[in-house]
Amino acid sequence: IPLFLLLGRLGLLISLSGLILVNGIANLPVAFWLLSGFLRRVPVEIDEAAKIDGAGYFTIIFRLVGPVMAPGLVATGLICGILAYDEFLLASAFSNDEGSRTLPVAIALFQGERLINFGQMAVASLTGIIPVYLIGLFAQRWLIGGLTAGSVK
């Protein structure tokens, strides 16, 4: 109820931007949890050697730590994106009009009171899987590297 009232006061209640804001905030703990594991994997020696060589803070982050954490960033982004893409509960509560409906909510509306059109639901589900599959296919190299990072010492 507080989230509903807050989005109503901000004017974001029945809009995709409000839903994006809520999903982004809801996925922050997952992202921090995943990224903290990847950050612990980065050797401290890289940071120390760069400081001794006179590298600045941004150089250390973007040129040394960034490439080491790239698989973790891709894996975290993909996992959080899939979590937001498949989210149903908040989307069904905050998207009442046709313009702000997400795919899981639209698929759920195929179900009638006495009749369920399984053919249309199956086609809509397969159509919804295609973007996630293609993104996962193109990001596979970084995703596999990110998911297996830290599993072997």
Contact map, one row per residue, 1 for C-alpha under 8 A:
111110000000000000000000000000000000000000000000000000000000000000000000000000000000000000000000000000000000000000000000000000000000000000000000000000000
111111000000000000000000000000000000000000000000000000000000000000000000000000000000000000000000000000000000000000000000000000000000000000000000000000000
111111100000000000000000000000000000000000000000000000000000000000000000000000000000000000000000000000000000000000000000000000000000000000000000000000000
111111110000100000000000000000000000000000000000000000000000000000000000000000000000000000000100000000000000000000000000000000000000000000000000000000000
111111111000000000000000000000000000000000000000000000000000000000000000000000000000000000000000000000000000000000000000000000000000000000000000000000000
011111111100000000000000000000000000000000000000000000000000000000000000000000000000000000000000000000000000000000000000000000000000000000000000000000000
001111111111100001000000000000000000000000000000000000000000000000000000000000000000000000000000000000000000000000000000000000000000000000000000000000000
000111111111100000000000000000000000000000000000000000000000000000000000000000000000000000000000000000000000000000000000000000000000000000000000000000000
000011111111000000000000000000000000000000000000000000000000000000000000000000000000000000000000000000000000000000000000000000000000000000000000000000000
000001111111100000000000000000000000000000000000000000000000000000000000000000000000000000000000000000000000000000000000000000000000000000000000000000000
000000111111110000000000000000000000000000000000000000000000000000000000000000000000000000000000000000000000000000000000000000000000000000000000000000000
000000111111111111100000000000000000000000000000000000000000000000000000000000000000000000000000000000000000000000000000000000000000000000000000000000000
000100110111111001100000000000000000000000000000000000000000000000000000000000000000000000000110000000000000000000000000000000000000000000000000000000000
000000000011111101000000000000000000000000000000000000000000000000000000000000000000000000000111100100000000000000000000000000000000000000000000000000000
000000000001111111100000000000000000000000000000000000000000000000000000000000000000000000000110001100000000000000000000000000000000000000000000000000000
000000000001011111110000000000000000000000000000000000000000000000000000000000000000000000000010000110000000000000000000000000000000000000000000000000000
000000000001001111111000000000000000000000000000000000000000000000000000000000000000000000000000000000000000000000000000000000000000000000000000000000000
000000100001111111111100000000000000000000000000000000000000000000000000000000000000000000000000000000000000000000000000000000000000000000000000000000000
000000000001101111111110000000000000000000000000000000000000000000000000000000000000000001100110000000000000000000000000000000000000000000000000000000000
000000000000000111111111000000000000000000000000000000000000000000000000000000000000000000000000000000000000000000000000000000000000000000000000000000000
000000000000000011111111100000000000000000000000000000000000000000000000000000000000000000000000000000000000000000000000000000000000000000000000000000000
000000000000000001111111110000000000000000000000000000000000000000000000000000000000000000000000000000000000000000000000000000000000000000000000000000000
000000000000000000111111111000000000000000000000000000000000000000000000000000000001000000000000000000000000000000000000000000000000000000000000000000000
000000000000000000011111111100000000000000000000000000000000000000000000000000000001000000000000000000000000000000000000000000000000000000000000000000000
000000000000000000001111111100000000000000000000000000000000000000000000000000000000000000000000000000000000000000000000000000000000000000000000000000000
000000000000000000000111111110000000000000000000000000000000000000000000000000000000000000000000000000000000000000000000000000000000000000000000000000000
000000000000000000000011111111100000000000000000000000000000000000000000000000010011000000000000000000000000000000000000000000000000000000000000000000000
000000000000000000000001111111110000000000000000000000000000000000000000000000000000000000000000000000000000000000000000000000000000000000000000000000000
000000000000000000000000011111111000000000000000000000000000000000000000000000000000000000000000000000000000000000000000000000000000000000000000000000000
000000000000000000000000001111111100000000000000000000000000000000000000000000010000000000000000000000000000000000000000000000000000000000000000000000000
000000000000000000000000001111111110000000000000000000000000000000000000000110010000000000000000000000000000000000000000000000000000000000000000000000000
000000000000000000000000000111111111000000000000000000000000000000000000000000000000000000000000000000000000000000000000000000000000000000000000000000000
000000000000000000000000000011111111100000000000000000000000000000000000000000000000000000000000000000000000000000000000000000000000000000000000000000000
000000000000000000000000000001111111110000000000000000000000000000000001000100000000000000000000000000000000000000000000000000000000000000000000000000000
000000000000000000000000000000111111111000000000000000000000000000000001100100000000000000000000000000000000000000000000000000000000000000000000000000000
000000000000000000000000000000011111111100000000000000000000000000000000000000000000000000000000000000000000000000000000000000000000000000000000000000000
000000000000000000000000000000001111111110000000000000000000000000000000000000000000000000000000000000000000000000000000000000000000000000000000000001000
000000000000000000000000000000000111111111000000000000000000000000001001000000000000000000000000000000000000000000000000000000000000000000000000010011000
000000000000000000000000000000000011111111000000000000000000000000001000000000000000000000000000000000000000000000000000000000000000000000000000000000000
000000000000000000000000000000000001111111100000000000000000000000000000000000000000000000000000000000000000000000000000000000000000000000000000000000000
000000000000000000000000000000000000111111100000000000000000000000000000000000000000000000000000000000000000000000000000000000000000000000000000000011000
000000000000000000000000000000000000011111110100000000000000000010011000000000000000000000000000000000000000000000000000000000000000000000000000000000000
000000000000000000000000000000000000000111111110000000000000000000000000000000000000000000000000000000000000000000000000000000000000000000000000000000000
000000000000000000000000000000000000000001111111000000000000000000000000000000000000000000000000000000000000000000000000000000000000000000000000000000000
000000000000000000000000000000000000000000111111100000000000000000000000000000000000000000000000000000000000000000000000000000000000000000000000000000000
000000000000000000000000000000000000000001111111110000000000000110000000000000000000000000000000000000000000000000000000000000000000000000000000000000000
000000000000000000000000000000000000000000111111111000000001000100000000000000000000000000000000000000000000000000000000000000000000000000000000000000000
000000000000000000000000000000000000000000011111111100000000000000000000000000000000000000000000000000000000000000000000000000000000000000000000000000000
000000000000000000000000000000000000000000001111111110000000000000000000000000000000000000000000000000000000000000000000000000000000000000000000000000000
000000000000000000000000000000000000000000000111111111100001000000000000000000000000000000000000000000000000000000000000000000000000000000000000000000000
000000000000000000000000000000000000000000000011111111110000000000000000000000000000000000000000000000000000000000000000000000000000000000000000000000000
000000000000000000000000000000000000000000000001111111100000000000000000000000000000000000000000000000000000000000000000000000000000000000000000000000000
000000000000000000000000000000000000000000000000111111100000000000000000000000000000000000000000000000000000000000000000000000000000000000000000000000000
000000000000000000000000000000000000000000000000011111110000000000000000000000000000000000000000000000000000000000000000000000000000000000000000000000000
000000000000000000000000000000000000000000000000011111111011000000000000000000000000000000000000000000000000000000000000000000000000000000000000000000000
000000000000000000000000000000000000000000000000001001111111000000000000000000000000000000000000000000000000000000000000000000000000000000000000000000000
000000000000000000000000000000000000000000000000000000111111100000000000000000000000000000000000000000000000000000000000000000000000000000000000000000000
000000000000000000000000000000000000000000000000000000011111111000000000000000000000000000000000000000000000000000000000000000000000000000000000000000000
000000000000000000000000000000000000000000000000000000111111111100000000000000000000000000000000000000000000000000000000000000000000000000000000000000000
000000000000000000000000000000000000000000000010010000111111111110000000000000000000000000000000000000000000000000000000000000000000000000000000000000000
000000000000000000000000000000000000000000000000000000001111111111000000000000000000000000000000000000000000000000000000000000000000000000000000000000000
000000000000000000000000000000000000000000000000000000000111111111100000000000000000000000000000000000000000000000000000000000000000000000000000000000000
000000000000000000000000000000000000000000000000000000000111111111100000000000000000000000000000000000000000000000000000000000000000000000000000000000000
000000000000000000000000000000000000000000000110000000000011111111110000000000000000000000000000000000000000000000000000000000000000000000000000000000000
000000000000000000000000000000000000000001000100000000000001111111111000000000000000000000000000000000000000000000000000000000000000000000000000000000000
000000000000000000000000000000000000000000000000000000000000111111111100000000000000000000000000000000000000000000000000000000000000000000000000000000000
000000000000000000000000000000000000000000000000000000000000011111111100000000000000000000000000000000000000000000000000000000000000000000000000000000000
000000000000000000000000000000000000000001000000000000000000000111111110000000000000000000000000000000000000000000000000000000000000000000000000000000000
000000000000000000000000000000000000011001000000000000000000000011111111100000000000000000000000000000000000000000000000000000000000000000000000000000000
000000000000000000000000000000000000000000000000000000000000000001111111110000000000000000000000000000000000000000000000000000000000000000000100010000000
000000000000000000000000000000000000000000000000000000000000000000011111111000000000000000000000000000000000000000000000000000000000000000000111111000000
000000000000000000000000000000000110010000000000000000000000000000001111111100000000000000000000000000000000000000000000000000000000000000000110111010000
000000000000000000000000000000000010000000000000000000000000000000001111111110000000000000000000000000000000000000000000000000000000000000000000010000000
000000000000000000000000000000000000000000000000000000000000000000000111111111000000000000000000000000000000000000000000000000000000000000100110010000000
000000000000000000000000000000000000000000000000000000000000000000000011111111100000000000000000000000000000000000000000000000000000000000000111011000000
000000000000000000000000000000100110000000000000000000000000000000000001111111110000000000000000000000000000000000000000000000000000000000000000000000000
000000000000000000000000000000100000000000000000000000000000000000000000111111111000000000000000000000000000000000000000000000000000000000000000000000000
000000000000000000000000000000000000000000000000000000000000000000000000011111111100000000000000000000000000000000000000000000000000000100000010000000000
000000000000000000000000000000000000000000000000000000000000000000000000001111111110000000000000000000000000000000000000000000000000000000000000000000000
000000000000000000000000001001100000000000000000000000000000000000000000000111111111000000000000000000000000000000000000000000000000000000000000000000000
000000000000000000000000000000000000000000000000000000000000000000000000000011111111100000000000000000000000000000000000000000000000000000000000000000000
000000000000000000000000000000000000000000000000000000000000000000000000000001111111110000000000000000000000000000000000000000000001000000000000000000000
000000000000000000000000001000000000000000000000000000000000000000000000000000111111111000000000000000000000000000000000000000000000000000000000000000000
000000000000000000000011001000000000000000000000000000000000000000000000000000011111111000000000000000000000000000000000000000000000000000000000000000000
000000000000000000000000000000000000000000000000000000000000000000000000000000001111111000000000000000000000000000000000000000000000000000000000000000000
000000000000000000000000000000000000000000000000000000000000000000000000000000000111111100000000000000010000000000000000000000000000000000000000000000000
000000000000000000000000000000000000000000000000000000000000000000000000000000000011111111100000000000010000000000000000000000000000000000000000000000000
000000000000000000000000000000000000000000000000000000000000000000000000000000000000011111110000000000011000000000000000000000000000000000000000000000000
000000000000000000000000000000000000000000000000000000000000000000000000000000000000001111111000000000000000000000000000000000000000000000000000000000000
000000000000000000100000000000000000000000000000000000000000000000000000000000000000001111111100000000000000000000000000000000000000000000000000000000000
000000000000000000100000000000000000000000000000000000000000000000000000000000000000001111111110000011001000000000000000000000000000000000000000000000000
000000000000000000000000000000000000000000000000000000000000000000000000000000000000000111111111000010001000000000000000000000000000000000000000000000000
000000000000000000000000000000000000000000000000000000000000000000000000000000000000000011111111000000000000000000000000000000000000000000000000000000000
000100000000111000100000000000000000000000000000000000000000000000000000000000000000000001111111000000000000000000000000000000000000000000000000000000000
000000000000111100100000000000000000000000000000000000000000000000000000000000000000000000111111110111000000000000000000000000000000000000000000000000000
000000000000010000000000000000000000000000000000000000000000000000000000000000000000000000011111110110000000000000000000000000000000000000000000000000000
000000000000010000000000000000000000000000000000000000000000000000000000000000000000000000000011111110000000000000000000000000000000000000000000000000000
000000000000000000000000000000000000000000000000000000000000000000000000000000000000000000000011111110000000000000000000000000000000000000000000000000000
000000000000001000000000000000000000000000000000000000000000000000000000000000000000000000000000111110000000000000000000000000000000000000000000000000000
000000000000011100000000000000000000000000000000000000000000000000000000000000000000000000000011111111000000000000000000000000000000000000000000000000000
000000000000000100000000000000000000000000000000000000000000000000000000000000000000000000110011111111101100000000000000000000000000000000000000000000000
000000000000000000000000000000000000000000000000000000000000000000000000000000000000000000100010000111111100000000000000000000000000000000000000000000000
000000000000000000000000000000000000000000000000000000000000000000000000000000000000000000000000000011111110000000000000000000010000000000000000000000000
000000000000000000000000000000000000000000000000000000000000000000000000000000000000011100000000000001111111000000000000000000000000000000000000000000000
000000000000000000000000000000000000000000000000000000000000000000000000000000000000000100110000000011111111100000000000000000000000000000000000000000000
000000000000000000000000000000000000000000000000000000000000000000000000000000000000000000000000000011111111110000000000000000000000000000000000000000000
000000000000000000000000000000000000000000000000000000000000000000000000000000000000000000000000000000111111111000000000100110000000000000000000000000000
000000000000000000000000000000000000000000000000000000000000000000000000000000000000000000000000000000011111111000000000000000000000000000000000000000000
000000000000000000000000000000000000000000000000000000000000000000000000000000000000000000000000000000001111111100000000000000000000000000000000000000000
000000000000000000000000000000000000000000000000000000000000000000000000000000000000000000000000000000000111111100011001100000000000000000000000000000000
000000000000000000000000000000000000000000000000000000000000000000000000000000000000000000000000000000000011111110111000000000000000000000000000000000000
000000000000000000000000000000000000000000000000000000000000000000000000000000000000000000000000000000000000111111110000000000000000000000000000000000000
000000000000000000000000000000000000000000000000000000000000000000000000000000000000000000000000000000000000001111110000000000000000000000000000000000000
000000000000000000000000000000000000000000000000000000000000000000000000000000000000000000000000000000000000000111110000000000000000000000000000000000000
000000000000000000000000000000000000000000000000000000000000000000000000000000000000000000000000000000000000001111111000000000000000000000000000000000000
000000000000000000000000000000000000000000000000000000000000000000000000000000000000000000000000000000000000011111111100000000000000000000000000000000000
000000000000000000000000000000000000000000000000000000000000000000000000000000000000000000000000000000000000011000111111100000000000000000000000000000000
000000000000000000000000000000000000000000000000000000000000000000000000000000000000000000000000000000000000000000011111110000000000000000000000000000000
000000000000000000000000000000000000000000000000000000000000000000000000000000000000000000000000000000000000000000001111111000000000000000000000000000000
000000000000000000000000000000000000000000000000000000000000000000000000000000000000000000000000000000000000010000001111111100000000000000000000000000000
000000000000000000000000000000000000000000000000000000000000000000000000000000000000000000000000000000000010010000001111111110000000000000000000000000000
000000000000000000000000000000000000000000000000000000000000000000000000000000000000000000000000000000000000000000000111111111000000000000000000000000000
000000000000000000000000000000000000000000000000000000000000000000000000000000000000000000000000000000000000000000000011111111100000000000000000000000000
000000000000000000000000000000000000000000000000000000000000000000000000000000000000000000000000000000000010000000000001111111110000000000000000000000000
000000000000000000000000000000000000000000000000000000000000000000000000000000000000000000000000000000000010000000000000111111111000000000000000000000000
000000000000000000000000000000000000000000000000000000000000000000000000000000000000000000000000000000000000000000000000011111111100000000000000000000000
000000000000000000000000000000000000000000000000000000000000000000000000000000000000000000000000000000000000000000000000001111111110000000000000000000000
000000000000000000000000000000000000000000000000000000000000000000000000000000000000000000000000000000100000000000000000000111111111000000000000000000000
000000000000000000000000000000000000000000000000000000000000000000000000000000000000000000000000000000000000000000000000000011111111100000000000000000000
000000000000000000000000000000000000000000000000000000000000000000000000000000000000000000000000000000000000000000000000000001111111110000000000000000000
000000000000000000000000000000000000000000000000000000000000000000000000000000000000000000000000000000000000000000000000000000111111111000000000000000000
000000000000000000000000000000000000000000000000000000000000000000000000000000000100000000000000000000000000000000000000000000011111111100000000000000000
000000000000000000000000000000000000000000000000000000000000000000000000000000000000000000000000000000000000000000000000000000001111111110000000000000000
000000000000000000000000000000000000000000000000000000000000000000000000000000000000000000000000000000000000000000000000000000000111111111000000000000000
000000000000000000000000000000000000000000000000000000000000000000000000000000000000000000000000000000000000000000000000000000000011111111100000000000000
000000000000000000000000000000000000000000000000000000000000000000000000000001000000000000000000000000000000000000000000000000000001111111110010000000000
000000000000000000000000000000000000000000000000000000000000000000000000000000000000000000000000000000000000000000000000000000000000111111110000000000000
000000000000000000000000000000000000000000000000000000000000000000000000000000000000000000000000000000000000000000000000000000000000011111111000000000000
000000000000000000000000000000000000000000000000000000000000000000000000010000000000000000000000000000000000000000000000000000000000001111111110000000000
000000000000000000000000000000000000000000000000000000000000000000000000000000000000000000000000000000000000000000000000000000000000000111111111000000000
000000000000000000000000000000000000000000000000000000000000000000000000000000000000000000000000000000000000000000000000000000000000000001111111100000000
000000000000000000000000000000000000000000000000000000000000000000000111011000000000000000000000000000000000000000000000000000000000000000111111110000000
000000000000000000000000000000000000000000000000000000000000000000000011011001000000000000000000000000000000000000000000000000000000000100111111111000000
000000000000000000000000000000000000000000000000000000000000000000000010001000000000000000000000000000000000000000000000000000000000000000011111111100000
000000000000000000000000000000000000000000000000000000000000000000000011000000000000000000000000000000000000000000000000000000000000000000001111111110000
000000000000000000000000000000000000010000000000000000000000000000000111111000000000000000000000000000000000000000000000000000000000000000000111111110000
000000000000000000000000000000000000000000000000000000000000000000000011001000000000000000000000000000000000000000000000000000000000000000000011111110000
000000000000000000000000000000000000000000000000000000000000000000000000000000000000000000000000000000000000000000000000000000000000000000000001111111110
000000000000000000000000000000000000010010000000000000000000000000000001000000000000000000000000000000000000000000000000000000000000000000000000111111110
000000000000000000000000000000000000110010000000000000000000000000000000000000000000000000000000000000000000000000000000000000000000000000000000000111111
000000000000000000000000000000000000000000000000000000000000000000000000000000000000000000000000000000000000000000000000000000000000000000000000000111111
000000000000000000000000000000000000000000000000000000000000000000000000000000000000000000000000000000000000000000000000000000000000000000000000000111111
000000000000000000000000000000000000000000000000000000000000000000000000000000000000000000000000000000000000000000000000000000000000000000000000000001111
